[in-house]
Amino acid sequence: VGVVHVHHPVFCDPNLDPKQYKMCLGSKASTYGSTQQLAEMWLEKNDPSYSKSSNNNGSVRTA
């Protein structure tokens, strides 16, 4: 028997204390992937000079 986390949308109230708001945004982002994956996705969309094949240090992306 294991624990199952039910997916739900995350809403970060901008009126939270700044530290709590930053933590909430970090937690929200972590549901989408690792920091490395998020950085690669951002670079692919926003940096025309970025080449995934030359910057992935041998790892294979599956998602």
N, C-alpha and C positions, 0 to 999 in steps of 0.2 A: 504494500500500500504506500502510495506516495502523495506528496502535496501537489496540487494543481493550482496554478495562478490563473485566474480568469482575466482575460484581456479586457481592459476598459480604457476609455479615453482619459488622458491626463490634462487637467486644467490647472495652470499656475496663475494664481491671482496676483496681478501686478502690484496690489496694495500690501503684499506681504513685506515683512522686514527684508531689506536687500539681500542679506545672507540666505534667508529661507527661500527667497525667490530664485536666487542663483542655484541653490541646491535642487529646487523643484525642476528647473530647466535642465539641469544635468541629469537628474533621474529620468525625466521625460525623454531626453536624447538617448539615454542608454537603452531604452526599450527598442530603439531602431537599429542598433548595432554598436560595434566597438568604436572607439575613438579613431582608430586607423581606418575602418570602413567608412565612417562618416567623412573623414578628411579626404579619402580617395573619391567618394561620391561628389563632394563639393568641388574638388579640383577638376574632375572630369567635366563638370557643368560650367565652371567659371574660369578655367585656365587653359586657353587653347594650346599652350606649349607643353602641358602635362601629358605624359605618355605612360599609361598604366603598365604596359609591358616592361618598361625600363625601370619602374620604381616599386615593383612589388616584392623585391628581394626573394623571389622564388616561391612565394606563397600563391596558392590558387584560390580565387574568389568563387564561392559557390552560390551566392545569392545575388 
